[in-house]
Amino acid sequence: MHLLVYLLAYPFMRVLAWFPMPWLYFIGRSIYFTLYHVTGYRKELVWSNLQRSFPDLPEEKLLEIRRKYYRFLGDLFMETIKSMGPIDRSIDRRFQLYGYEPIEEDWAAGKNVMIVLGHYGNWEWGANALGRKFKGRVMAPYAPLKNPYFNKMMVNYRSRSGLSPVPKRKLFPVLDSTSGQQRILALIADQSPNPHRYYLVDFLQQPTAAVKGMESIARKYNYKVYFASTRLHRRGYYSATFELLSGNPSAEPEGAMTAAFMKRLEKDIVAYPNYYLWSHNRWKLTTNSKKPLQKSL
């Protein structure tokens, strides 16, 4: 079945990837209409997440954010399809990087660097831009897709930009076996964590379980950590600005770097909330747990 789905969908996606962006955005509006008005894809989850995150906003404002989020989701889907097309320099125009000079200086000084970001804006294009800027130096863990054929396809496309994708379950073994090699590690670090391994932090006005892996890696392998603050300037045009999050994570109290990352990501979300991944069940541990989570700091 996985192969059949792949054989049916792949040619269609490849053709779409050659379309100009205005055409793709037109299709994206159809996706928005279907998800929002026809199927109601995760509308209740999105609504619940927004209500808990912005309890002081009126209902009309929350409805506006939810509607704009689904419009952005349609655009995001088509932008991801576009990344399957031919590699050209358009990504340099559509996703620009600022403030990366300290990272280059750290690399020249022989230091390991970690770049952390959230599911905000177009993280797929962001990873592509990182791969092109720091070609051959960036390792990026990923969650394998259930369909092995689509998974192989995504790994191949991400590798084209200069990234080195690694399945997230193999990340620590790879880091251990290559501990003497200098690298830049790019991590999306705002996903819901393992229920037995987390930090409990304040994020968007509610207790939130946060992954421990980012901080554990930074401490163990001595990484300088930068946050990539992403911004959408206009449709299809993004930028990321790098800000030092921690120069020496092992010298800080346990959990401090994780809390700082979540707080910095929160700032971007509050400024432009419709570009965050609200349809992800981000707070499933705190909302579905039969007993309150305990601070694990």
C-alpha distance (Angstrom), angle and dihedral (degrees) to the residues before:
residue distance angle dihedral
M1 . . .
H2 3.83 . .
L3 3.79 90.5 .
L4 3.81 92.8 47.1
V5 3.80 92.5 51.7
Y6 3.79 90.3 48.1
L7 3.82 93.9 48.7
L8 3.80 90.8 50.1
A9 3.80 97.7 44.4
Y10 3.80 104.2 34.7
P11 3.84 99.3 68.4
F12 3.80 90.1 47.6
M13 3.81 91.8 50.6
R14 3.80 92.0 47.1
V15 3.79 91.3 53.3
L16 3.80 91.9 48.4
A17 3.80 90.5 50.7
W18 3.81 89.1 67.2
F19 3.81 93.5 54.1
P20 3.82 117.9 105.1
M21 3.80 114.3 -104.8
P22 3.85 95.9 -107.7
W23 3.79 89.5 59.3
L24 3.79 91.5 47.3
Y25 3.79 91.8 49.4
F26 3.80 89.0 52.9
I27 3.81 88.0 56.3
G28 3.80 88.5 45.0
R29 3.80 89.6 60.2
S30 3.80 88.3 56.2
I31 3.80 89.2 52.2
Y32 3.81 89.5 50.4
F33 3.80 91.3 50.9
T34 3.80 91.9 48.9
L35 3.80 95.7 46.5
Y36 3.79 96.5 42.0
H37 3.80 105.9 32.4
V38 3.83 104.6 23.6
T39 3.82 112.2 30.6
G40 3.81 98.5 17.5
Y41 3.80 89.5 -141.4
R42 3.83 107.0 -153.1
K43 3.79 91.8 -31.0
E44 3.79 92.9 146.4
L45 3.80 91.9 50.3
V46 3.80 91.3 48.9
W47 3.80 90.2 48.0
S48 3.80 92.4 49.5
N49 3.81 92.1 48.4
L50 3.80 91.6 49.8
Q51 3.79 94.3 47.1
R52 3.80 92.7 52.4
S53 3.79 93.3 43.7
F54 3.80 96.8 47.1
P55 3.82 106.0 27.4
D56 3.81 92.2 158.4
L57 3.79 96.6 55.7
P58 3.81 118.9 97.3
E59 3.78 118.8 -111.6
E60 3.81 92.4 -109.7
K61 3.81 90.7 58.4
L62 3.80 92.7 47.7
L63 3.79 90.5 50.4
E64 3.80 89.3 51.4
I65 3.81 91.7 51.1
R66 3.80 91.0 48.5
R67 3.80 92.4 50.2
K68 3.82 92.5 47.7
Y69 3.80 89.9 47.4
Y70 3.81 92.2 57.7
R71 3.80 90.3 48.0
F72 3.77 89.1 52.6
L73 3.82 90.1 46.8
G74 3.80 89.6 58.2
D75 3.80 90.2 50.3
L76 3.80 91.7 45.9
F77 3.79 92.1 53.4
M78 3.79 91.9 53.1
E79 3.81 92.7 44.2
T80 3.80 87.9 55.1
I81 3.79 89.6 51.4
K82 3.81 88.9 50.5
S83 3.83 90.1 57.1
M84 3.82 87.1 66.5
G85 3.78 90.0 65.4
P86 3.79 128.7 88.6
I87 3.79 116.4 -49.4
D88 3.79 110.9 -111.5
R89 3.77 138.3 148.5
S90 3.80 94.0 -90.7
I91 3.81 89.4 96.1
D92 3.80 88.0 63.0
R93 3.80 88.8 58.7
R94 3.78 96.7 39.6
F95 3.81 97.3 46.2
Q96 3.78 113.7 29.9
L97 3.80 125.9 -175.8
Y98 3.80 123.9 -142.3
G99 3.78 133.0 -175.1
Y100 3.81 94.4 21.2
E101 3.82 94.6 130.8
P102 3.85 94.3 94.7
I103 3.81 88.4 55.1
E104 3.80 90.3 53.9
E105 3.82 89.0 49.0
D106 3.81 91.5 50.3
W107 3.79 89.8 50.1
A108 3.80 91.8 50.0
A109 3.82 88.2 50.7
G110 3.82 90.5 55.1
K111 3.81 96.9 -108.3
N112 3.78 127.9 143.3
V113 3.80 114.7 -121.5
M114 3.79 131.7 -157.7
I115 3.80 121.7 -161.2
V116 3.81 114.5 -162.3
L117 3.78 127.8 -167.7
G118 3.78 139.4 159.1
H119 3.80 137.3 -126.4
Y120 3.77 89.4 -81.1
G121 3.78 127.8 126.2
N122 3.79 114.9 -16.8
W123 3.81 103.8 -27.0
E124 3.82 90.8 172.6
W125 3.79 91.6 61.1
G126 3.79 88.6 41.0
A127 3.80 91.7 57.4
N128 3.81 89.0 47.1
A129 3.80 90.6 52.7
L130 3.82 91.1 49.6
G131 3.78 90.5 51.1
R132 3.79 91.8 51.9
K133 3.81 94.8 45.5
F134 3.82 95.8 46.3
K135 3.78 97.2 28.0
G136 3.80 115.0 -167.3
R137 3.81 93.6 2.9
V138 3.82 104.1 80.1
M139 3.80 123.7 90.5
A140 3.80 114.3 -167.9
P141 3.83 123.4 -171.9
Y142 3.80 116.8 -146.8
A143 3.79 139.7 -174.6
P144 3.84 107.2 -113.2
L145 3.80 116.0 -121.3
K146 3.80 117.9 -117.0
N147 3.78 90.9 -122.3
P148 3.84 104.6 71.5
Y149 3.81 92.8 -156.7
F150 3.80 94.1 54.3
N151 3.79 88.5 42.6
K152 3.80 91.8 56.5
M153 3.80 89.4 46.4
M154 3.82 92.7 53.5
V155 3.81 92.6 46.6
N156 3.81 90.0 52.3
Y157 3.80 93.4 49.6
R158 3.79 93.5 47.1
S159 3.79 91.0 48.6
R160 3.81 92.1 55.6
S161 3.81 91.6 71.8
G162 3.81 93.1 55.5
L163 3.80 99.5 -92.3
S164 3.80 122.7 134.9
P165 3.83 104.5 -141.8
V166 3.82 116.6 -154.7
P167 3.84 125.9 -175.4
K168 3.80 105.7 -110.5
R169 3.82 92.9 -125.8
K170 3.80 89.2 58.8
L171 3.80 95.7 45.3
F172 3.80 98.9 97.1
P173 3.83 94.4 45.2
V174 3.81 89.3 49.7
L175 3.79 92.0 48.3
D176 3.81 90.9 48.7
S177 3.79 93.9 48.9
T178 3.81 93.1 47.5
S179 3.81 99.2 35.5
G180 3.80 92.3 132.6
Q181 3.80 93.7 57.5
Q182 3.78 120.9 93.9
R183 3.79 114.7 -127.5
I184 3.77 148.8 160.0
L185 3.79 111.0 -125.3
A186 3.82 118.6 -158.0
L187 3.81 115.1 -160.3
I188 3.79 134.7 -179.3
A189 3.77 97.5 -150.1
D190 3.83 109.2 174.5
Q191 3.81 99.7 82.4
S192 3.79 123.0 119.1
P193 3.83 108.1 -84.4
N194 3.78 136.6 -134.9
P195 3.83 105.8 -72.9
H196 3.81 89.4 -128.0
R197 3.78 96.7 48.1
Y198 3.78 120.4 46.5
Y199 3.78 148.4 109.4
L200 3.80 117.3 -122.6
V201 3.80 109.7 -136.3
D202 3.79 138.3 164.3
F203 3.79 109.1 -102.3
L204 3.79 127.0 163.6
Q205 3.80 92.7 -9.6
Q206 3.80 96.3 -55.0
P207 3.82 140.1 82.4
T208 3.80 107.2 -90.0
A209 3.79 131.1 -172.1
A210 3.81 109.6 -131.5
V211 3.80 129.7 -165.4
K212 3.80 118.5 -100.0
G213 3.79 97.5 -157.2
M214 3.80 96.9 84.0
E215 3.79 93.3 55.9
S216 3.80 94.2 38.8
I217 3.82 90.7 56.0
A218 3.79 93.4 45.6
R219 3.80 91.6 51.1
K220 3.79 97.4 42.9
Y221 3.81 98.7 44.8
N222 3.81 99.0 31.9
Y223 3.81 101.7 -116.5
K224 3.78 127.4 174.6
V225 3.78 105.0 -134.2
Y226 3.80 127.3 -140.7
F227 3.78 128.1 -175.6
A228 3.81 117.4 -138.9
S229 3.79 107.3 -143.3
T230 3.80 106.6 -157.2
R231 3.78 125.8 -155.3
L232 3.80 133.3 -178.4
H233 3.81 107.6 -143.7
R234 3.78 97.3 179.9
R235 3.76 135.6 -22.2
G236 3.80 108.5 -47.3
Y237 3.80 96.3 -0.3
Y238 3.80 119.9 103.5
S239 3.76 140.1 164.6
A240 3.79 136.4 -165.6
T241 3.80 123.7 -153.1
F242 3.80 118.5 -161.4
E243 3.79 119.8 -133.5
L244 3.81 125.7 -178.6
L245 3.79 108.4 -110.5
S246 3.80 99.5 175.1
G247 3.78 132.0 -2.1
N248 3.80 94.0 -170.7
P249 3.84 113.7 15.4
S250 3.83 94.5 178.1
A251 3.81 89.7 61.8
E252 3.81 93.2 55.4
P253 3.83 127.2 82.3
E254 3.78 112.6 -87.5
G255 3.79 110.5 -88.7
A256 3.80 94.9 16.7
M257 3.79 95.1 107.7
T258 3.79 92.4 47.2
A259 3.79 91.5 50.6
A260 3.82 90.4 48.1
F261 3.82 91.1 51.6
M262 3.79 93.2 50.1
K263 3.80 91.6 46.7
R264 3.80 91.7 50.5
L265 3.81 91.9 48.1
E266 3.80 88.8 48.7
K267 3.81 89.7 58.3
D268 3.82 91.2 58.8
I269 3.80 92.3 45.2
V270 3.80 93.9 50.7
A271 3.82 90.4 49.8
Y272 3.83 94.2 51.9
P273 3.83 108.8 7.4
N274 3.81 100.1 174.3
Y275 3.83 92.4 71.8
Y276 3.82 95.9 64.6
L277 3.81 123.0 96.2
W278 3.80 97.2 -104.7
S279 3.82 94.5 161.8
H280 3.81 90.3 67.7
N281 3.82 114.0 97.6
R282 3.80 89.4 -122.0
W283 3.80 97.7 159.3
K284 3.80 99.1 42.7
L285 3.81 92.5 122.6
T286 3.78 94.9 53.4
T287 3.80 96.6 39.0
N288 3.82 100.9 38.3
S289 3.79 101.4 34.5
K290 3.80 115.0 114.4
K291 3.78 90.4 -141.9
P292 3.81 130.3 32.5
L293 3.78 115.2 -90.9
Q294 3.76 115.4 -112.4
K295 3.77 124.5 -132.2
S296 3.79 106.4 -102.1
L297 3.80 97.9 -166.6
